[in-house]
Amino acid sequence: MIPSDHFPRFYNEVFKFLEAQGEEILEQYWLEISKNQERHTLELFQTKGLEGMYEYWEHIRIEENCDLDLELHEDRLELSMHKCPSLTKVMDNDAEPMARYCDHCAGWIGPIMDKVGYHLVYDVIDRTKPQCKMKVFKDAAAAKAAEADAKLLMGWPGRKA
Amino acid sequence: MSAEKPLRYNEDANVHLDFHGATNTTIDFIVRKFGVEALHEIFARVGRDVYRDLHDHLASGDPEELVRHWRHFFDREDAEYDIAVEGGNIVLTVRHCTAWHHVKKIAPSVSPHFCDQTSKTNEALAEGTPFAITTEITGPGSCRQIIRRVA
């Protein structure tokens, strides 16, 4: 058993293998993970919208030991990650980190937001630091406006940054 | 008496078992797209590169660090297991693997290659060391992992 604690370091090895096969296969993998994550999120997001998203990431905050702030507004959800445990583990690793490790988050979250009709703005800020900002909007124009503030805006399969 | 040195990847916070579901999805994806040999290569990299510290302990003739690793992480995931010395071999008997049973609960099916993560990572950990580690699947979510000195 690879302990669940060590999943990010296994994930990192998978990303390096897939990146060597080409961008298209990496995106296919993110879509596969996205489908897997639908089991935990889709019904919640469809039925409760932003409140359901708050509920999901509050659960993740606790279970994955994230140092993050969550803010639920009437028109959006904002997540500010101060110390991402996943990237932190990948950097604290005897194997080499994949340079674009952070890209997978928007890679699986984006397709789910597209499916439920919300608009994701994912700012990784700097791929070498375990911090990021995620905003989810009800309104497409508000999301578009928020993209201007991003330092390193992420895209996802079907949506180039 | 000095305190025991922590494991290379010591953990003491909450456990997120749903990661095992993502591992199961990943295993099926890799096998479907690239075949089982590619999957085994990825697990070999985990054993060789990610767990370099465990590999180095084995290479220096010390299997106890791997035993500590097993206890730490099987305890964290509340698995049913025991570790015994039998005829000079170290035997880990897993009666209830938390990873396998969690995936059984949350996913449509457990990949037929799910336990390759254990057997192939173990093989890579032991490669080039005085030990061999074999993994026998004894039933759904149960196995025996045996560290044998071979040199």
Interface residues (C-beta under 8 A of the other chain):
Chain A: M1 I2 P3 S4 D5 H6 F7 R9 F10 Y11 E13 V14 F17 Q21 I25 Q28 Y29 E32 I33 K35 N36 Q37 R39 H40 I60 I62 E63 E64 N65 P85 K89 D92 N93 D94 A95 E96
Chain B: R8 Y9 E11 A13 N14 V15 H16 L17 D18 F19 H20 G21 A22 T23 T25 T26 F29 I30 K33 F34 A38 E41 I42 R45 V46 D49 V50 Y51 R52 D53 F73 F74 R76 E77 A79 V94 C97 T98 A99 W100 I106 A107 Q117 T118 T121
